[in-house]
Amino acid sequence: MRLRRAGTVLGAAVLTVLTIPANAHAAAIACGGGTSTGRVAVNGCISAQRQLHGHAPFKEVTAYVKLRNTGTRAVNVSYEAYWRTSGFDWTKLGSSRTNVGAGMTVGPLEVGTKDRACDGIKVEIRVRAQVGGGSWSGWAPASTKQCQT
């Protein structure tokens, strides 16, 4: 019983380390709602790092995707992200693909970045994924109003 408990704690620690992005400049990453496509769970994540452009404060909004394969085989996954500010249309931010091993979690993987003024307006992102040419998942959203430092 103790060995199982120790394995659970160790497994949770490993997953925590895996969710920290390799991109060290991101102030904080918040993941929003999830969806799935086949055996792959999809989460949309967002960060908003504060920067100065001249004397004006801006936030560098970055969209991320987090993918978890619950199946017994590795799969190739295509993914894409869109962004918008309140009241405007969705604009494609980026896309890519990766291989997700059986039972593995990958990400958060950076999908795209856009600058936005620090004005308290909510910025939303949404991501979706497609496994091996299958159908696209639903949208996995995330949003922020903050300008993190």
Backbone torsions as a table, in degrees:
resi	resn	phi	psi	omega
1	MET	NA	-42.8	179.3
2	ARG	-65.3	-36.9	179.2
3	LEU	-64.1	-40.7	178.0
4	ARG	-64.1	-43.4	179.5
5	ARG	-63.4	-42.3	178.3
6	ALA	-64.1	-39.6	177.7
7	GLY	-64.4	-38.5	178.0
8	THR	-64.5	-44.5	179.4
9	VAL	-64.6	-44.8	178.7
10	LEU	-62.7	-42.3	177.9
11	GLY	-61.3	-41.4	178.1
12	ALA	-64.6	-39.1	178.5
13	ALA	-64.6	-40.8	178.8
14	VAL	-64.0	-44.0	178.4
15	LEU	-63.0	-36.5	177.6
16	THR	-62.8	-44.6	178.8
17	VAL	-63.9	-38.2	-179.8
18	LEU	-66.4	-26.0	-177.7
19	THR	-85.1	-8.1	176.2
20	ILE	-78.6	125.6	-175.0
21	PRO	-70.1	148.9	176.4
22	ALA	-71.0	-20.9	-179.9
23	ASN	-79.4	96.7	-170.3
24	ALA	-72.4	-14.5	-177.8
25	HIS	-77.4	-13.5	-179.8
26	ALA	-69.5	126.1	-176.7
27	ALA	-67.0	-50.2	178.3
28	ALA	-160.7	144.8	179.6
29	ILE	-115.5	128.3	177.2
30	ALA	-114.5	127.8	178.9
31	CYS	-99.5	139.6	-178.1
32	GLY	-103.1	-146.3	-175.8
33	GLY	-63.9	161.5	-178.4
34	GLY	-121.8	164.0	176.1
35	THR	-149.6	-175.3	178.2
36	SER	-150.1	160.2	173.3
37	THR	-138.6	110.8	-175.7
38	GLY	62.3	-123.1	-178.4
39	ARG	-96.0	10.9	-176.6
40	VAL	-113.5	121.0	175.0
41	ALA	-86.2	139.9	-173.9
42	VAL	-125.1	130.5	173.3
43	ASN	-124.9	138.1	173.0
44	GLY	-91.9	136.0	-178.9
45	CYS	-131.6	155.5	-175.8
46	ILE	-144.4	148.4	169.7
47	SER	-135.6	157.3	179.4
48	ALA	-142.8	94.1	-178.3
49	GLN	-90.3	130.8	-178.5
50	ARG	-75.0	137.2	176.8
51	GLN	-142.7	164.3	175.1
52	LEU	-111.4	133.2	172.0
53	HIS	-115.5	97.4	-170.3
54	GLY	71.9	-120.9	177.5
55	HIS	-104.5	-1.3	-176.3
56	ALA	-93.5	130.7	176.9
57	PRO	-77.5	131.0	176.3
58	PHE	-124.4	161.1	171.6
59	LYS	-118.2	135.7	175.0
60	GLU	-92.0	103.5	-177.2
61	VAL	-87.9	125.0	-179.0
62	THR	-121.7	131.3	176.9
63	ALA	-96.8	139.1	178.5
64	TYR	-129.5	159.3	172.9
65	VAL	-127.3	142.1	176.3
66	LYS	-122.1	127.4	-174.4
67	LEU	-122.5	133.6	178.5
68	ARG	-129.4	119.1	-179.9
69	ASN	-91.7	114.5	179.7
70	THR	-93.3	0.2	-177.8
71	GLY	-85.8	-179.3	-177.4
72	THR	-100.4	4.7	178.0
73	ARG	-132.3	149.0	175.2
74	ALA	-67.5	148.4	-180.0
75	VAL	-136.0	150.0	171.9
76	ASN	-89.8	130.0	-176.4
77	VAL	-124.5	126.0	170.9
78	SER	-95.1	146.1	178.9
79	TYR	-147.4	157.4	179.8
80	GLU	-148.4	156.8	-179.7
81	ALA	-131.0	145.7	175.1
82	TYR	-126.4	157.9	178.3
83	TRP	-140.3	159.8	173.5
84	ARG	-162.1	159.0	169.0
85	THR	-104.9	157.0	-174.9
86	SER	-46.8	126.4	176.0
87	GLY	87.8	-4.8	-178.8
88	PHE	-108.5	170.0	-179.4
89	ASP	-78.1	157.9	175.5
90	TRP	-72.8	136.3	178.8
91	THR	-125.2	134.8	-179.5
92	LYS	-65.4	132.1	-178.0
93	LEU	-102.2	-32.3	179.7
94	GLY	170.6	171.2	177.6
95	SER	-156.9	159.8	177.5
96	SER	-167.5	-168.7	175.8
97	ARG	-150.3	159.1	179.2
98	THR	-154.5	167.1	174.7
99	ASN	-102.5	130.9	179.1
100	VAL	-116.8	116.7	-178.3
101	GLY	-66.7	162.9	178.9
102	ALA	-58.7	127.8	178.3
103	GLY	68.7	11.6	-175.7
104	MET	-99.8	156.5	171.1
105	THR	-115.2	132.9	179.8
106	VAL	-121.8	132.4	174.7
107	GLY	113.3	-179.4	10.7
108	PRO	-69.9	132.2	177.0
109	LEU	-102.1	131.0	179.2
110	GLU	-68.7	131.1	-179.8
111	VAL	-106.9	-36.2	-179.6
112	GLY	-176.2	163.5	-176.6
113	THR	-135.8	145.6	177.8
114	LYS	-146.2	141.2	176.2
115	ASP	-89.0	145.6	179.9
116	ARG	-148.3	141.6	177.8
117	ALA	-60.9	146.2	174.9
118	CYS	-79.9	84.5	-174.9
119	ASP	-124.7	10.1	178.7
120	GLY	78.3	2.6	177.7
121	ILE	-79.9	137.1	-179.7
122	LYS	-70.2	131.4	174.7
123	VAL	-108.8	129.8	-179.1
124	GLU	-116.2	145.8	170.0
125	ILE	-126.1	159.3	172.3
126	ARG	-146.5	142.4	179.2
127	VAL	-127.5	157.8	173.5
128	ARG	-147.4	162.3	-176.9
129	ALA	-137.7	161.4	-179.1
130	GLN	-140.4	126.3	-179.5
131	VAL	-94.1	121.6	172.5
132	GLY	44.0	45.7	177.2
133	GLY	79.8	5.3	177.8
134	GLY	-75.8	-158.9	-179.6
135	SER	-81.7	153.3	178.5
136	TRP	-72.3	148.3	174.3
137	SER	-72.0	174.8	168.9
138	GLY	-71.5	-178.1	-179.0
139	TRP	-87.0	136.5	175.1
140	ALA	-109.3	111.6	-173.1
141	PRO	-95.3	163.2	169.1
142	ALA	-157.8	154.9	-179.6
143	SER	-153.5	163.0	176.5
144	THR	-155.5	151.1	171.3
145	LYS	-112.7	-9.8	-170.1
146	GLN	-80.6	159.5	168.3
147	CYS	-121.3	91.8	-174.9
148	GLN	-75.6	151.6	178.7
149	THR	-106.2	NA	NA
